[in-house]
Amino acid sequence: MNQKVYLQASNLAWKEEYEVEAENTCSTLGDVQLPIEHIGSTAVPGLSAKPMVDMILVVEKLGQVDEWKGQLEVILNSIF
């Protein structure tokens, strides 16, 4: 598959998008308190990037994610 990737100049809105999505994720997870980090090229101020904000939920053990499967599916369905 030959797909083109288009970069955009750094955009201050990416940080705002991350903050909104991180808050939505925290609200959906409810009592579950997980660190959420803004990662990837949009997290680096001044760097051109694909205009997609990447986030990661930090867990101690990957198996913990199974406990929140339903809530995580709600989040993914709202994005995609």
N, C-alpha and C positions, 0 to 999 in steps of 0.2 A: 504494500500500500504506500503510495507516494503522497503524503500530506504536507502542506506548507504550514509553517508556524510563523505567525505575525507578531512581532514585538511592538510594544507601545512605549512611549516615553514614560518615565516615572510619573505616578499620579497619586496625589495625596488622598484621593477617594478610596484607594485600596486599603489603607489603614482603617478608615471609617467602615468599609464593608466588612473587614475582619472583625471589628469591635461589635458590629450589629449581629453578625452570624455567631460570634462567640457567646454573646448574651442570649440569643435565641436557643443555642445549644444548651447552655446552662439552664435556661427555663424549661426546656423539654426534658432534660435529665432529672429535674426536680431536686431531690435530696442528695443525689450523687454529686460529690464535689471532686471534679477532676481538673487538673491544670490543662489549659488549652493554649497552644502556641501558634502564632502566625509564622509560617515557614515558607520557603521557596523564594523565588526572585521578587515577588511583590512585597515581601517583608523587608527588602533592602532599600532604604531611601536612596533615591537618585539613580537607581539601576533600571534600565529598560527591561521589560518583562512581557510574558504572555499575560493578557488581562484576566487571569484566573487566580483568585485568592485561595491559597492552600492553608489548611489548618491541621493540627494534629492533637488528638486527645492523648494525654500522658497517663499510662497505667503502669502499675507495678508488675502485674502478671497479665499476659495476653488473654488468658482464660476469663478474666474479669469481664471482658467485653460481652461474653455470652449472657451475662446477667442483665445487660442493658440493650439486648438485641432489639426489642420492640421499640424502645425510645429512639434508638439510633436509626431504625428504619423510617420512623416518622420524619426525622431530620433529613435523611437522604431523599425521601419522596418529595419533600417540600422544595428541594434544590433541583432535582432532575425531574 
